[in-house]
Amino acid sequence: MFKKRCVIYPKDVQIITGRTLRHGQKTLCKIRKLVNKEPHQYVTVAEFSEFSGIPVDQLWDYLI
């Protein structure tokens, strides 16, 4: 059984959205600003789900 992780990376955003890696980086930067996180802090799957409007259940298909 795979362990689920709680953070999302730019490469994950790229795979989920079909956009470029740079778009994934910019998206995570926007999310950090919205939730008042420092640049070194991670973005969680739940935060990305809320930002993108994609249910967490559907995100797990791409993250495993």
C-alpha positions in Angstrom: 0.0 0.0 0.0 1.3 3.5 -0.9 1.6 6.2 1.7 -0.2 9.4 0.9 1.8 12.5 1.1 0.4 15.8 2.3 2.4 18.2 0.2 2.2 19.1 -3.5 5.0 20.0 -5.8 5.2 22.0 -9.0 5.7 18.8 -11.0 2.4 17.5 -9.5 0.6 20.7 -10.6 2.1 20.3 -14.1 0.8 16.7 -14.4 -2.7 17.6 -13.0 -3.2 20.7 -15.1 -1.3 19.8 -18.2 0.5 23.1 -18.1 4.3 23.9 -17.8 6.5 23.4 -14.8 6.8 27.1 -14.5 3.1 27.5 -14.3 3.1 25.0 -11.4 5.7 27.0 -9.6 3.7 30.2 -10.1 0.5 28.5 -8.9 2.1 27.3 -5.7 3.6 30.8 -5.1 0.1 32.3 -5.5 -1.3 29.7 -3.0 1.4 30.5 -0.5 0.6 34.2 -0.7 -3.2 33.5 -0.2 -2.7 31.4 2.9 0.1 33.7 4.3 2.9 31.2 4.1 6.6 31.9 3.8 8.4 31.0 0.5 10.1 28.1 2.2 6.9 26.5 3.5 5.1 23.7 1.7 1.7 23.8 0.1 -0.6 21.0 1.2 -2.9 18.9 -1.1 -5.9 20.3 0.8 -4.8 23.9 0.1 -4.2 23.2 -3.6 -7.6 21.5 -3.7 -9.3 24.5 -2.3 -7.5 26.9 -4.6 -8.1 24.9 -7.8 -11.6 23.6 -7.0 -10.6 20.1 -7.7 -11.8 17.6 -5.0 -9.0 16.0 -3.0 -10.3 12.5 -4.0 -9.6 13.2 -7.6 -6.2 14.6 -6.9 -5.1 11.4 -5.2 -5.4 9.6 -8.6 -2.6 11.8 -9.9 -0.4 11.8 -6.8 -0.1 8.1 -6.3 
